């Protein structure tokens, strides 16, 4: 259902404004955009966020006259919902070993770089191919902010984990 409507007398555009208690968070063209953004966000939430946080993904919104230039796309609506959540949730990546969370970082590259260094170090001691004995996965998603570690902490955790 299209919500951006031109008023023929005033040439105003009407759309859905998403609100937090203090201000307008963003403007969405219609309910479908908000629903799609909410579904995409749900898919990105890590199991740690789902189990730890009581997150309200569907924001409050109302129909208002807006500037057409202010209308956000799905990605912008997703970002606005997360940024204005009352929970400390951040985009990041996590290392899972045999399904258990070991460490979270700001991005996949931080973890992947350290994993590659571990494999390269092990490769120096053998003529054959080296790999991890366990099921190792790096997954991007939304994680509790207090779990996300900086580069040094990731390195330290991986060194400790690999012993």
Secondary structure, DSSP 8 states (H G I E B T S, - for coil): ----EE-TTT--EEEEEEE-SSSEEEEESSHHHHHHHHHHHHHHB-HHHHHH-----S-EEEEEEE-GGGEE-HHHHHHHHHHT-SS-EEEEEEEEETTEEEEEESSHHHHHHHHHHHHHHHHTT-SS----SS-EEEEEEEEEGGGEE-HHHHHHHHHHHH-
